[in-house]
Amino acid sequence: SMIGIKSNIPYWATATFNLGAEVYLARHWTLELEAGLNPFSGKNDDGSYGRSLKHLRLHPELRYWFCETFNGHFLGVHTPYLLYNVADIKWLGADWEDRLFFASDYFGQMYEAAVKLIKKGKAYVCDLTADQIREYRGTLKEPGKESPYRNRTVEENLQLFEEMKEGKYADGTKVLRAKIDMASPNINMRDPVIYRVAHMTHHRTGDQWCIYPMYDFAHPIEDAVEGITHSICTLEFEDHRPLYDWVVIETGYKTSPEENPKQIEFAKLYLTNVVTGKRYIKKLVEDGVVDGWDDPRLVSIAALRRRGFTPEAIKMFVELVGVTKAQGSVEYPMLEYCIREDLKLKVKRMMAILDPVKLVIDNYPEDQVEYMEVSNNQENPDMG
């Protein structure tokens, strides 16, 4: 049977921005599933890396952050970042064959799922502005207020949503919201926005769509459509799990939270004394502080590769760190230890005098020359 594993927030397929967001290919989490695989590490039974995942797709943050949305706002095309990610993931040893998928592959199904929610009375078109929605949402201590448009009829909502799709409304004038519970202690469940208007050309679908699904609505549907069983994400998305289950259940892909797909959270990987957050790195790049995403001073996969790190060293590092539910940081010297360990048997070791001192030997024959053999690598005789 098919095993579907994908990661939801930095770790497996984001391989361009920070080390924690890039090396999930090698991250060791012993969880035995069918066929004796360790799907979370990307490792085969024989210890090799590559074709161990039966089903693999670019994780949604890669697709959305680089290609479609960022913090809920449509940004347009970020194809260079996408290409960086694909190249870096392949360099790490992954081979997904012909199974490379994008969120936009399912725009039609997501639209139909939204229509289904409207017909069930579980979604409505709202005319509140973004600031008003934020005001109506309430706080952690106070419940939210219902939108004055919350009780529109199913027929009116269907018509308005169709008109949104046809491009009759400007950006920000209307959104589609899930109808859940404005008094929920979990703010994510207080009628979240699931579709918004965005008149921008998409890098894959062109001008076919002018409405786009929000991340929390799109990603569980993608999981369900593709047969994903475990959706791996970092701890800040734990509060989003009830919404994840709500979307999958209400759209008819499962009947209870215990069924698949499921969302599982664990801690990000942070390194001391370096910038790892992609938003911070993005600012450094845009401000010209660094030369680009592969600037050797960064710890992106592209930067580490340019600096001379090997895939094996990065995989060793992630396996040594392991996976935890507790947030913490890893000392940077551990990463340096891994590259030294990997290279010590692979590269030649030469002695060089950088600052010589002149020495005159007065008791050695002037025309005599002696040659001595020195091992290229004392720990690896095969190198000569």
Short mmCIF file of the C-alpha atoms (twelve columns), coordinates in Angstrom:
data_MODEL
# 
_entry.id   MODEL 
# 
loop_
_atom_site.group_PDB 
_atom_site.id 
_atom_site.type_symbol 
_atom_site.label_atom_id 
_atom_site.label_alt_id 
_atom_site.label_comp_id 
_atom_site.label_asym_id 
_atom_site.label_seq_id 
_atom_site.Cartn_x 
_atom_site.Cartn_y 
_atom_site.Cartn_z 
_atom_site.pdbx_PDB_model_num 
ATOM 1   C CA . SER A 1   0.000   0.000  0.000   1 
ATOM 2   C CA . MET A 2   1.030   3.639  -0.456  1 
ATOM 3   C CA . ILE A 3   2.738   5.507  2.314   1 
ATOM 4   C CA . GLY A 4   2.278   9.247  2.192   1 
ATOM 5   C CA . ILE A 5   4.601   11.400 4.225   1 
ATOM 6   C CA . LYS A 6   5.260   15.071 3.874   1 
ATOM 7   C CA . SER A 7   6.393   17.866 6.075   1 
ATOM 8   C CA . ASN A 8   4.279   20.879 6.688   1 
ATOM 9   C CA . ILE A 9   6.643   23.507 7.985   1 
ATOM 10  C CA . PRO A 10  10.405  23.800 7.705   1 
ATOM 11  C CA . TYR A 11  12.301  20.579 7.724   1 
ATOM 12  C CA . TRP A 12  11.959  18.323 4.778   1 
ATOM 13  C CA . ALA A 13  11.578  20.124 1.505   1 
ATOM 14  C CA . THR A 14  12.340  23.737 2.196   1 
ATOM 15  C CA . ALA A 15  16.028  23.259 1.576   1 
ATOM 16  C CA . THR A 16  17.137  26.803 0.900   1 
ATOM 17  C CA . PHE A 17  16.822  29.166 3.809   1 
ATOM 18  C CA . ASN A 18  17.879  27.977 7.201   1 
ATOM 19  C CA . LEU A 19  19.548  24.774 8.212   1 
ATOM 20  C CA . GLY A 20  16.567  23.729 10.289  1 
ATOM 21  C CA . ALA A 21  14.333  24.264 7.306   1 
ATOM 22  C CA . GLU A 22  16.476  22.343 4.945   1 
ATOM 23  C CA . VAL A 23  17.873  19.121 6.195   1 
ATOM 24  C CA . TYR A 24  14.847  17.085 7.124   1 
ATOM 25  C CA . LEU A 25  15.952  14.671 4.417   1 
ATOM 26  C CA . ALA A 26  18.450  13.354 6.907   1 
ATOM 27  C CA . ARG A 27  16.670  14.114 10.163  1 
ATOM 28  C CA . HIS A 28  16.432  10.933 12.157  1 
ATOM 29  C CA . TRP A 29  13.102  10.111 13.710  1 
ATOM 30  C CA . THR A 30  12.640  6.387  14.173  1 
ATOM 31  C CA . LEU A 31  9.047   5.700  13.311  1 
ATOM 32  C CA . GLU A 32  8.447   2.405  11.591  1 
ATOM 33  C CA . LEU A 33  5.690   2.387  9.015   1 
ATOM 34  C CA . GLU A 34  4.851   -0.055 6.281   1 
ATOM 35  C CA . ALA A 35  7.632   -1.612 4.227   1 
ATOM 36  C CA . GLY A 36  10.099  -1.151 7.090   1 
ATOM 37  C CA . LEU A 37  10.825  2.452  6.169   1 
ATOM 38  C CA . ASN A 38  11.954  5.314  8.310   1 
ATOM 39  C CA . PRO A 39  10.016  7.941  6.358   1 
ATOM 40  C CA . PHE A 40  11.065  10.834 8.551   1 
ATOM 41  C CA . SER A 41  14.768  10.407 7.858   1 
ATOM 42  C CA . GLY A 42  14.566  9.623  4.167   1 
ATOM 43  C CA . LYS A 43  16.787  6.586  4.793   1 
ATOM 44  C CA . ASN A 44  16.419  3.188  3.164   1 
ATOM 45  C CA . ASP A 45  16.767  -0.112 4.989   1 
ATOM 46  C CA . ASP A 46  20.335  -0.504 3.691   1 
ATOM 47  C CA . GLY A 47  21.356  2.862  5.142   1 
ATOM 48  C CA . SER A 48  21.350  4.722  1.857   1 
ATOM 49  C CA . TYR A 49  19.350  7.846  1.124   1 
ATOM 50  C CA . GLY A 50  17.102  8.705  -1.772  1 
ATOM 51  C CA . ARG A 51  14.151  6.616  -2.896  1 
ATOM 52  C CA . SER A 52  12.869  5.644  0.536   1 
ATOM 53  C CA . LEU A 53  9.686   7.714  0.455   1 
ATOM 54  C CA . LYS A 54  6.903   6.054  -1.470  1 
ATOM 55  C CA . HIS A 55  5.229   9.406  -2.027  1 
ATOM 56  C CA . LEU A 56  6.927   12.753 -1.874  1 
ATOM 57  C CA . ARG A 57  5.900   16.277 -2.745  1 
ATOM 58  C CA . LEU A 58  7.235   19.734 -2.155  1 
ATOM 59  C CA . HIS A 59  5.937   20.753 1.188   1 
ATOM 60  C CA . PRO A 60  3.360   23.538 1.293   1 
ATOM 61  C CA . GLU A 61  5.591   26.182 2.814   1 
ATOM 62  C CA . LEU A 62  7.921   25.831 -0.170  1 
ATOM 63  C CA . ARG A 63  5.027   26.121 -2.579  1 
ATOM 64  C CA . TYR A 64  3.213   28.867 -0.729  1 
ATOM 65  C CA . TRP A 65  6.026   30.982 0.637   1 
ATOM 66  C CA . PHE A 66  8.048   30.919 -2.539  1 
ATOM 67  C CA . CYS A 67  5.280   30.752 -5.074  1 
ATOM 68  C CA . GLU A 68  1.935   31.829 -3.776  1 
ATOM 69  C CA . THR A 69  1.447   33.339 -0.322  1 
ATOM 70  C CA . PHE A 70  3.395   34.761 2.580   1 
ATOM 71  C CA . ASN A 71  1.676   35.534 5.885   1 
ATOM 72  C CA . GLY A 72  -1.622  35.384 4.029   1 
ATOM 73  C CA . HIS A 73  -0.628  37.891 1.350   1 
ATOM 74  C CA . PHE A 74  -0.168  37.052 -2.293  1 
ATOM 75  C CA . LEU A 75  3.356   37.849 -3.383  1 
ATOM 76  C CA . GLY A 76  3.482   36.650 -6.970  1 
ATOM 77  C CA . VAL A 77  6.210   34.560 -8.513  1 
ATOM 78  C CA . HIS A 78  9.329   33.497 -6.642  1 
ATOM 79  C CA . THR A 79  10.638  31.013 -9.165  1 
ATOM 80  C CA . PRO A 80  14.356  31.536 -8.311  1 
ATOM 81  C CA . TYR A 81  13.718  30.393 -4.736  1 
ATOM 82  C CA . LEU A 82  11.827  27.374 -5.988  1 
ATOM 83  C CA . LEU A 83  14.688  26.407 -8.294  1 
ATOM 84  C CA . TYR A 84  17.159  26.809 -5.442  1 
ATOM 85  C CA . ASN A 85  15.074  24.451 -3.325  1 
ATOM 86  C CA . VAL A 86  14.736  21.774 -5.970  1 
ATOM 87  C CA . ALA A 87  18.476  21.847 -6.727  1 
ATOM 88  C CA . ASP A 88  19.436  21.717 -3.055  1 
ATOM 89  C CA . ILE A 89  17.083  18.864 -2.254  1 
ATOM 90  C CA . LYS A 90  18.481  16.839 -5.143  1 
ATOM 91  C CA . TRP A 91  22.010  17.635 -3.999  1 
ATOM 92  C CA . LEU A 92  21.153  16.222 -0.577  1 
ATOM 93  C CA . GLY A 93  20.310  12.954 -2.305  1 
ATOM 94  C CA . ALA A 94  16.541  12.974 -2.749  1 
ATOM 95  C CA . ASP A 95  14.936  11.491 -5.836  1 
ATOM 96  C CA . TRP A 96  11.168  11.950 -6.110  1 
ATOM 97  C CA . GLU A 97  11.183  10.672 -9.690  1 
ATOM 98  C CA . ASP A 98  8.152   12.179 -11.467 1 
ATOM 99  C CA . ARG A 99  6.240   13.028 -8.273  1 
ATOM 100 C CA . LEU A 100 6.765   16.768 -8.003  1 
ATOM 101 C CA . PHE A 101 3.518   18.480 -7.010  1 
ATOM 102 C CA . PHE A 102 2.369   22.050 -6.397  1 
ATOM 103 C CA . ALA A 103 -0.534  23.595 -4.523  1 
ATOM 104 C CA . SER A 104 -1.811  24.955 -7.814  1 
ATOM 105 C CA . ASP A 105 -2.303  21.369 -9.053  1 
ATOM 106 C CA . TYR A 106 -5.406  21.292 -6.849  1 
ATOM 107 C CA . PHE A 107 -6.909  24.753 -7.219  1 
ATOM 108 C CA . GLY A 108 -9.979  23.259 -8.868  1 
ATOM 109 C CA . GLN A 109 -10.531 20.746 -6.076  1 
ATOM 110 C CA . MET A 110 -10.005 23.406 -3.443  1 
ATOM 111 C CA . TYR A 111 -12.602 25.611 -5.106  1 
ATOM 112 C CA . GLU A 112 -15.097 22.725 -5.174  1 
ATOM 113 C CA . ALA A 113 -14.359 22.011 -1.510  1 
ATOM 114 C CA . ALA A 114 -15.130 25.646 -0.666  1 
ATOM 115 C CA . VAL A 115 -18.415 25.436 -2.576  1 
ATOM 116 C CA . LYS A 116 -19.248 22.271 -0.636  1 
ATOM 117 C CA . LEU A 117 -18.708 24.088 2.670   1 
ATOM 118 C CA . ILE A 118 -20.996 26.919 1.543   1 
ATOM 119 C CA . LYS A 119 -23.740 24.454 0.616   1 
ATOM 120 C CA . LYS A 120 -23.415 22.820 4.041   1 
ATOM 121 C CA . GLY A 121 -23.741 26.202 5.730   1 
ATOM 122 C CA . LYS A 122 -20.140 25.952 6.941   1 
ATOM 123 C CA . ALA A 123 -18.729 28.946 5.035   1 
ATOM 124 C CA . TYR A 124 -19.857 32.459 4.136   1 
ATOM 125 C CA . VAL A 125 -18.688 35.469 2.138   1 
ATOM 126 C CA . CYS A 126 -17.641 38.349 4.394   1 
ATOM 127 C CA . ASP A 127 -17.248 42.025 3.433   1 
ATOM 128 C CA . LEU A 128 -15.289 43.105 6.514   1 
ATOM 129 C CA . THR A 129 -11.841 44.566 5.911   1 
ATOM 130 C CA . ALA A 130 -8.734  42.839 7.208   1 
ATOM 131 C CA . ASP A 131 -8.537  45.294 10.133  1 
ATOM 132 C CA . GLN A 132 -12.195 44.741 10.980  1 
ATOM 133 C CA . ILE A 133 -11.795 40.974 10.871  1 
ATOM 134 C CA . ARG A 134 -8.865  41.294 13.254  1 
ATOM 135 C CA . GLU A 135 -10.944 43.518 15.562  1 
ATOM 136 C CA . TYR A 136 -13.934 41.176 15.493  1 
ATOM 137 C CA . ARG A 137 -11.717 38.171 16.227  1 
ATOM 138 C CA . GLY A 138 -11.314 39.081 19.886  1 
ATOM 139 C CA . THR A 139 -8.363  38.270 22.131  1 
ATOM 140 C CA . LEU A 140 -7.020  35.332 24.096  1 
ATOM 141 C CA . LYS A 141 -9.136  36.495 27.037  1 
ATOM 142 C CA . GLU A 142 -12.233 37.751 25.212  1 
ATOM 143 C CA . PRO A 143 -14.441 35.958 22.676  1 
ATOM 144 C CA . GLY A 144 -14.847 37.344 19.187  1 
ATOM 145 C CA . LYS A 145 -17.906 38.989 17.641  1 
ATOM 146 C CA . GLU A 146 -19.853 37.515 14.765  1 
ATOM 147 C CA . SER A 147 -19.545 39.230 11.411  1 
ATOM 148 C CA . PRO A 148 -22.716 41.049 10.285  1 
ATOM 149 C CA . TYR A 149 -22.440 38.969 7.087   1 
ATOM 150 C CA . ARG A 150 -22.244 35.634 8.906   1 
ATOM 151 C CA . ASN A 151 -25.889 34.730 8.394   1 
ATOM 152 C CA . ARG A 152 -26.151 35.262 4.673   1 
ATOM 153 C CA . THR A 153 -28.160 32.572 2.916   1 
ATOM 154 C CA . VAL A 154 -26.504 29.680 1.146   1 
ATOM 155 C CA . GLU A 155 -27.793 30.987 -2.184  1 
ATOM 156 C CA . GLU A 156 -26.377 34.475 -1.600  1 
ATOM 157 C CA . ASN A 157 -23.003 33.064 -0.530  1 
ATOM 158 C CA . LEU A 158 -22.814 30.810 -3.590  1 
ATOM 159 C CA . GLN A 159 -23.577 33.734 -5.891  1 
ATOM 160 C CA . LEU A 160 -21.064 36.041 -4.214  1 
ATOM 161 C CA . PHE A 161 -18.347 33.388 -4.220  1 
ATOM 162 C CA . GLU A 162 -18.935 32.744 -7.916  1 
ATOM 163 C CA . GLU A 163 -18.687 36.479 -8.575  1 
ATOM 164 C CA . MET A 164 -15.427 36.561 -6.629  1 
ATOM 165 C CA . LYS A 165 -14.151 33.826 -8.912  1 
ATOM 166 C CA . GLU A 166 -15.290 35.775 -11.984 1 
ATOM 167 C CA . GLY A 167 -13.228 38.782 -10.908 1 
ATOM 168 C CA . LYS A 168 -16.069 41.157 -10.111 1 
ATOM 169 C CA . TYR A 169 -14.545 42.363 -6.835  1 
ATOM 170 C CA . ALA A 170 -11.328 44.186 -6.045  1 
ATOM 171 C CA . ASP A 171 -8.615  42.748 -3.827  1 
ATOM 172 C CA . GLY A 172 -9.516  42.877 -0.160  1 
ATOM 173 C CA . THR A 173 -13.207 43.685 -0.634  1 
ATOM 174 C CA . LYS A 174 -14.526 40.173 0.020   1 
ATOM 175 C CA . VAL A 175 -13.229 36.961 1.565   1 
ATOM 176 C CA . LEU A 176 -14.683 33.535 2.175   1 
ATOM 177 C CA . ARG A 177 -14.636 32.517 5.832   1 
ATOM 178 C CA . ALA A 178 -15.244 29.200 7.529   1 
ATOM 179 C CA . LYS A 179 -18.222 29.300 9.883   1 
ATOM 180 C CA . ILE A 180 -16.971 27.624 13.051  1 
ATOM 181 C CA . ASP A 181 -17.133 29.333 16.469  1 
ATOM 182 C CA . MET A 182 -16.345 32.973 17.242  1 
ATOM 183 C CA . ALA A 183 -16.216 32.125 20.967  1 
ATOM 184 C CA . SER A 184 -13.691 29.303 20.595  1 
ATOM 185 C CA . PRO A 185 -10.741 29.498 23.018  1 
ATOM 186 C CA . ASN A 186 -8.579  28.718 19.972  1 
ATOM 187 C CA . ILE A 187 -8.416  31.939 17.926  1 
ATOM 188 C CA . ASN A 188 -7.607  29.948 14.801  1 
ATOM 189 C CA . MET A 189 -11.126 28.508 14.959  1 
ATOM 190 C CA . ARG A 190 -12.874 31.891 15.037  1 
ATOM 191 C CA . ASP A 191 -14.210 31.886 11.489  1 
ATOM 192 C CA . PRO A 192 -10.819 31.905 9.724   1 
ATOM 193 C CA . VAL A 193 -10.489 33.269 6.189   1 
ATOM 194 C CA . ILE A 194 -10.147 30.395 3.715   1 
ATOM 195 C CA . TYR A 195 -10.291 32.247 0.365   1 
ATOM 196 C CA . ARG A 196 -9.383  35.776 -0.703  1 
ATOM 197 C CA . VAL A 197 -9.414  37.835 -3.873  1 
ATOM 198 C CA . ALA A 198 -6.007  38.455 -5.484  1 
ATOM 199 C CA . HIS A 199 -5.822  39.769 -9.042  1 
ATOM 200 C CA . MET A 200 -2.290  38.644 -9.817  1 
ATOM 201 C CA . THR A 201 -0.754  36.410 -12.441 1 
ATOM 202 C CA . HIS A 202 0.183   33.037 -11.011 1 
ATOM 203 C CA . HIS A 203 3.499   31.501 -12.033 1 
ATOM 204 C CA . ARG A 204 1.855   28.218 -13.079 1 
ATOM 205 C CA . THR A 205 -1.827  28.904 -13.761 1 
ATOM 206 C CA . GLY A 206 -1.422  32.375 -15.246 1 
ATOM 207 C CA . ASP A 207 -4.611  34.427 -15.042 1 
ATOM 208 C CA . GLN A 208 -6.963  31.469 -14.695 1 
ATOM 209 C CA . TRP A 209 -7.735  32.331 -11.053 1 
ATOM 210 C CA . CYS A 210 -8.247  35.589 -9.217  1 
ATOM 211 C CA . ILE A 211 -9.216  33.953 -5.919  1 
ATOM 212 C CA . TYR A 212 -6.765  31.859 -3.958  1 
ATOM 213 C CA . PRO A 213 -7.068  29.569 -0.914  1 
ATOM 214 C CA . MET A 214 -5.373  30.431 2.348   1 
ATOM 215 C CA . TYR A 215 -2.662  28.144 3.663   1 
ATOM 216 C CA . ASP A 216 -4.716  26.608 6.481   1 
ATOM 217 C CA . PHE A 217 -7.411  25.609 3.996   1 
ATOM 218 C CA . ALA A 218 -5.223  24.482 1.106   1 
ATOM 219 C CA . HIS A 219 -2.655  22.338 2.830   1 
ATOM 220 C CA . PRO A 220 -4.957  19.793 4.543   1 
ATOM 221 C CA . ILE A 221 -6.856  19.342 1.271   1 
ATOM 222 C CA . GLU A 222 -3.583  18.690 -0.563  1 
ATOM 223 C CA . ASP A 223 -2.685  16.083 2.050   1 
ATOM 224 C CA . ALA A 224 -6.028  14.365 1.698   1 
ATOM 225 C CA . VAL A 225 -5.972  14.354 -2.113  1 
ATOM 226 C CA . GLU A 226 -2.443  12.958 -2.270  1 
ATOM 227 C CA . GLY A 227 -2.946  10.247 0.344   1 
ATOM 228 C CA . ILE A 228 -0.621  11.821 2.901   1 
ATOM 229 C CA . THR A 229 -0.780  10.045 6.262   1 
ATOM 230 C CA . HIS A 230 1.430   12.202 8.491   1 
ATOM 231 C CA . SER A 231 1.824   15.940 7.983   1 
ATOM 232 C CA . ILE A 232 4.944   17.038 9.825   1 
ATOM 233 C CA . CYS A 233 5.207   20.619 11.063  1 
ATOM 234 C CA . THR A 234 6.858   22.685 13.762  1 
ATOM 235 C CA . LEU A 235 5.465   23.529 17.170  1 
ATOM 236 C CA . GLU A 236 3.941   26.920 16.375  1 
ATOM 237 C CA . PHE A 237 1.376   25.121 14.227  1 
ATOM 238 C CA . GLU A 238 0.084   22.961 17.052  1 
ATOM 239 C CA . ASP A 239 -2.793  25.394 17.589  1 
ATOM 240 C CA . HIS A 240 -3.672  25.027 13.908  1 
ATOM 241 C CA . ARG A 241 -4.239  21.275 14.192  1 
ATOM 242 C CA . PRO A 242 -7.962  21.574 15.143  1 
ATOM 243 C CA . LEU A 243 -8.509  23.687 12.009  1 
ATOM 244 C CA . TYR A 244 -6.564  21.154 9.942   1 
ATOM 245 C CA . ASP A 245 -8.874  18.375 11.152  1 
ATOM 246 C CA . TRP A 246 -11.980 20.543 10.721  1 
ATOM 247 C CA . VAL A 247 -11.185 21.238 7.066   1 
ATOM 248 C CA . VAL A 248 -10.484 17.595 6.218   1 
ATOM 249 C CA . ILE A 249 -13.585 16.355 8.039   1 
ATOM 250 C CA . GLU A 250 -16.013 19.004 6.757   1 
ATOM 251 C CA . THR A 251 -14.831 18.577 3.152   1 
ATOM 252 C CA . GLY A 252 -15.502 14.839 3.427   1 
ATOM 253 C CA . TYR A 253 -11.994 13.400 3.299   1 
ATOM 254 C CA . LYS A 254 -12.183 11.809 6.747   1 
ATOM 255 C CA . THR A 255 -14.764 11.395 9.493   1 
ATOM 256 C CA . SER A 256 -12.728 11.860 12.700  1 
ATOM 257 C CA . PRO A 257 -9.447  13.441 13.880  1 
ATOM 258 C CA . GLU A 258 -8.008  9.949  14.475  1 
ATOM 259 C CA . GLU A 259 -8.104  9.126  10.767  1 
ATOM 260 C CA . ASN A 260 -5.474  10.144 8.219   1 
ATOM 261 C CA . PRO A 261 -4.179  12.582 7.256   1 
ATOM 262 C CA . LYS A 262 -2.849  13.701 10.628  1 
ATOM 263 C CA . GLN A 263 -0.732  16.655 11.672  1 
ATOM 264 C CA . ILE A 264 2.251   16.040 13.975  1 
ATOM 265 C CA . GLU A 265 4.395   18.804 15.454  1 
ATOM 266 C CA . PHE A 266 8.004   18.935 16.624  1 
ATOM 267 C CA . ALA A 267 10.636  21.567 17.393  1 
ATOM 268 C CA . LYS A 268 12.597  23.524 14.807  1 
ATOM 269 C CA . LEU A 269 16.328  23.162 14.539  1 
ATOM 270 C CA . TYR A 270 18.167  26.307 15.610  1 
ATOM 271 C CA . LEU A 271 21.906  26.980 15.524  1 
ATOM 272 C CA . THR A 272 23.699  29.353 17.897  1 
ATOM 273 C CA . ASN A 273 25.346  32.554 16.659  1 
ATOM 274 C CA . VAL A 274 23.911  32.436 13.145  1 
ATOM 275 C CA . VAL A 275 20.795  33.800 11.434  1 
ATOM 276 C CA . THR A 276 18.475  30.946 10.514  1 
ATOM 277 C CA . GLY A 277 15.055  32.555 10.009  1 
ATOM 278 C CA . LYS A 278 14.214  32.868 6.321   1 
ATOM 279 C CA . ARG A 279 12.470  36.220 6.827   1 
ATOM 280 C CA . TYR A 280 15.630  37.642 8.406   1 
ATOM 281 C CA . ILE A 281 17.812  36.166 5.666   1 
ATOM 282 C CA . LYS A 282 15.449  37.605 3.071   1 
ATOM 283 C CA . LYS A 283 15.977  41.057 4.567   1 
ATOM 284 C CA . LEU A 284 19.748  40.596 4.587   1 
ATOM 285 C CA . VAL A 285 19.627  39.669 0.904   1 
ATOM 286 C CA . GLU A 286 17.306  42.534 -0.057  1 
ATOM 287 C CA . ASP A 287 19.359  45.083 1.897   1 
ATOM 288 C CA . GLY A 288 22.568  43.914 0.245   1 
ATOM 289 C CA . VAL A 289 24.183  42.857 3.528   1 
ATOM 290 C CA . VAL A 290 24.923  39.449 1.967   1 
ATOM 291 C CA . ASP A 291 25.481  38.547 -1.677  1 
ATOM 292 C CA . GLY A 292 22.514  36.204 -1.977  1 
ATOM 293 C CA . TRP A 293 20.898  33.077 -0.560  1 
ATOM 294 C CA . ASP A 294 24.135  31.180 -1.176  1 
ATOM 295 C CA . ASP A 295 26.405  33.680 0.567   1 
ATOM 296 C CA . PRO A 296 28.953  31.491 2.444   1 
ATOM 297 C CA . ARG A 297 28.328  33.452 5.634   1 
ATOM 298 C CA . LEU A 298 24.812  32.007 5.822   1 
ATOM 299 C CA . VAL A 299 23.772  28.497 6.786   1 
ATOM 300 C CA . SER A 300 21.395  27.790 3.945   1 
ATOM 301 C CA . ILE A 301 21.988  24.552 2.084   1 
ATOM 302 C CA . ALA A 302 23.146  26.553 -0.942  1 
ATOM 303 C CA . ALA A 303 25.573  28.510 1.242   1 
ATOM 304 C CA . LEU A 304 26.930  25.431 2.993   1 
ATOM 305 C CA . ARG A 305 27.393  23.736 -0.356  1 
ATOM 306 C CA . ARG A 306 29.299  26.738 -1.692  1 
ATOM 307 C CA . ARG A 307 31.455  26.732 1.428   1 
ATOM 308 C CA . GLY A 308 32.490  23.111 0.919   1 
ATOM 309 C CA . PHE A 309 30.095  21.162 3.114   1 
ATOM 310 C CA . THR A 310 29.055  17.751 1.852   1 
ATOM 311 C CA . PRO A 311 25.582  16.152 1.903   1 
ATOM 312 C CA . GLU A 312 26.961  13.422 4.159   1 
ATOM 313 C CA . ALA A 313 28.178  15.966 6.723   1 
ATOM 314 C CA . ILE A 314 24.789  17.667 6.849   1 
ATOM 315 C CA . LYS A 315 22.982  14.354 7.223   1 
ATOM 316 C CA . MET A 316 25.375  13.333 9.995   1 
ATOM 317 C CA . PHE A 317 24.684  16.589 11.817  1 
ATOM 318 C CA . VAL A 318 20.915  16.194 11.669  1 
ATOM 319 C CA . GLU A 319 21.035  12.591 12.821  1 
ATOM 320 C CA . LEU A 320 23.224  13.553 15.779  1 
ATOM 321 C CA . VAL A 321 20.836  16.349 16.766  1 
ATOM 322 C CA . GLY A 322 17.730  14.160 16.562  1 
ATOM 323 C CA . VAL A 323 14.133  15.309 16.909  1 
ATOM 324 C CA . THR A 324 12.469  16.709 19.998  1 
ATOM 325 C CA . LYS A 325 9.295   18.396 21.164  1 
ATOM 326 C CA . ALA A 326 11.332  20.805 23.319  1 
ATOM 327 C CA . GLN A 327 12.524  24.022 21.687  1 
ATOM 328 C CA . GLY A 328 16.261  24.572 21.910  1 
ATOM 329 C CA . SER A 329 19.447  25.485 20.069  1 
ATOM 330 C CA . VAL A 330 22.388  23.433 18.868  1 
ATOM 331 C CA . GLU A 331 25.948  24.686 19.249  1 
ATOM 332 C CA . TYR A 332 27.487  25.689 15.930  1 
ATOM 333 C CA . PRO A 333 30.731  23.742 16.607  1 
ATOM 334 C CA . MET A 334 28.720  20.524 16.266  1 
ATOM 335 C CA . LEU A 335 28.109  21.356 12.613  1 
ATOM 336 C CA . GLU A 336 31.833  22.008 12.138  1 
ATOM 337 C CA . TYR A 337 32.624  18.719 13.863  1 
ATOM 338 C CA . CYS A 338 30.458  16.874 11.340  1 
ATOM 339 C CA . ILE A 339 32.207  18.346 8.305   1 
ATOM 340 C CA . ARG A 340 35.602  17.512 9.820   1 
ATOM 341 C CA . GLU A 341 34.500  13.958 10.522  1 
ATOM 342 C CA . ASP A 342 33.204  13.529 6.987   1 
ATOM 343 C CA . LEU A 343 36.206  15.047 5.230   1 
ATOM 344 C CA . LYS A 344 39.014  13.544 7.303   1 
ATOM 345 C CA . LEU A 345 39.051  10.328 5.242   1 
ATOM 346 C CA . LYS A 346 38.128  11.940 1.930   1 
ATOM 347 C CA . VAL A 347 40.611  14.755 1.381   1 
ATOM 348 C CA . LYS A 348 44.387  15.031 1.207   1 
ATOM 349 C CA . ARG A 349 46.209  16.607 4.143   1 
ATOM 350 C CA . MET A 350 49.205  18.756 3.294   1 
ATOM 351 C CA . MET A 351 51.651  20.563 5.535   1 
ATOM 352 C CA . ALA A 352 52.573  24.079 4.482   1 
ATOM 353 C CA . ILE A 353 54.871  26.754 5.917   1 
ATOM 354 C CA . LEU A 354 53.035  30.048 5.733   1 
ATOM 355 C CA . ASP A 355 55.680  32.226 7.372   1 
ATOM 356 C CA . PRO A 356 59.117  30.626 6.738   1 
ATOM 357 C CA . VAL A 357 62.279  31.518 8.613   1 
ATOM 358 C CA . LYS A 358 65.496  31.488 6.568   1 
ATOM 359 C CA . LEU A 359 67.957  28.855 7.792   1 
ATOM 360 C CA . VAL A 360 71.498  28.248 6.497   1 
ATOM 361 C CA . ILE A 361 72.872  24.701 6.881   1 
ATOM 362 C CA . ASP A 362 76.655  24.758 6.621   1 
ATOM 363 C CA . ASN A 363 77.422  21.044 7.058   1 
ATOM 364 C CA . TYR A 364 75.283  19.544 4.223   1 
ATOM 365 C CA . PRO A 365 76.675  18.811 0.711   1 
ATOM 366 C CA . GLU A 366 75.710  21.701 -1.512  1 
ATOM 367 C CA . ASP A 367 74.665  19.595 -4.545  1 
ATOM 368 C CA . GLN A 368 72.893  16.808 -2.665  1 
ATOM 369 C CA . VAL A 369 69.044  16.444 -2.835  1 
ATOM 370 C CA . GLU A 370 66.913  14.014 -0.841  1 
ATOM 371 C CA . TYR A 371 63.245  13.157 -1.420  1 
ATOM 372 C CA . MET A 372 60.917  11.693 1.211   1 
ATOM 373 C CA . GLU A 373 57.459  10.186 0.761   1 
ATOM 374 C CA . VAL A 374 54.645  11.583 2.888   1 
ATOM 375 C CA . SER A 375 51.167  10.103 3.089   1 
ATOM 376 C CA . ASN A 376 48.422  12.205 1.524   1 
ATOM 377 C CA . ASN A 377 46.183  11.132 4.399   1 
ATOM 378 C CA . GLN A 378 47.640  9.157  7.293   1 
ATOM 379 C CA . GLU A 379 44.193  7.812  8.215   1 
ATOM 380 C CA . ASN A 380 43.401  6.651  4.686   1 
ATOM 381 C CA . PRO A 381 46.267  4.726  3.019   1 
ATOM 382 C CA . ASP A 382 44.233  4.327  -0.171  1 
ATOM 383 C CA . MET A 383 44.849  7.999  -0.976  1 
ATOM 384 C CA . GLY A 384 48.553  7.316  -1.509  1 
# 
